[in-house]
């Protein structure tokens, strides 16, 4: 078991909200408002279905809802900021009118981020780690938003300067570049969360290495870590089967959520919030004495 004093404990700030980290493992529920997401594309493409799913995530014990309007599968054609905004803004607006739960928008476009923040979003979850759009960090800072900076092995940044280093060292270098970018824009440490980028240009072996080193990727308690592997190829690989049902993927994801919590994750991003919340309740009761 890892040492508790190496984990982040304290407040993660996002606009007018404060998220307590350290007393339990948090759950971020995924709400994909896309027709082409790799796992649930087409299920939540109108406000009514998205709102119903949001209600289900909240009742399952989610601490944050992450709303995405563009699939991140590299085989999918990118969409414009205008189309992305049309997908996410009505959903964010509808949820915010009913619930005070922290809301995150999964986007790498500052234009989309600004529109989401205008209608009540709290966190920018950027798969390029603030390195893809030169206006993203400044946009987040101007609204006092929390940011989640992800290591993305598909992109080119500080990590590419030393391509021979191991994947965890590469992730450290890239995340430090993202953190530096956040600081330059005026974003303080307690508004920053890191993400190891499971499945983004990584092999399954590398995914395992990153999973084992979450404390290191939170810089030994300086930042909370988000772990996002739900229904990804790494989860399928852990099943040992070629054909895996969605239900099986979610059960394996729940087990992996506990693994991630044990190796340093403050929050896990999942599709089936109920399964991971139940599994994490057992872990939290022992680890945190809840």
Buried (B, 14 or more C-beta within 10 A) or exposed (E): EEEEEEBBEBBBBBBEBBBEBBEBBBBBBBBBBBEBBBBBBEBBBEBEBBBEBBEBBBEBBBBBBBBBBBBBEEEBEEBEBEEBBBBBBBBBBBBBEEBEBBBBBBBBBBBBBBBBBEBBBBBBBBBBBBBBBEBBBBBBBEBBBBBBBBBBBEBEBBBEEEEEEEBBBBBBBBBBBBBEBBBEBEBEBBBBBBBBBBBBEBBBEBBBBBBBBBBBBBBBBEBBBBBBBBBBBBBBBBBEEEEBEEEBBBBBBBBBBBBBBBBBBBBBBBBBBBBBBBBBEEBBEEBEEE
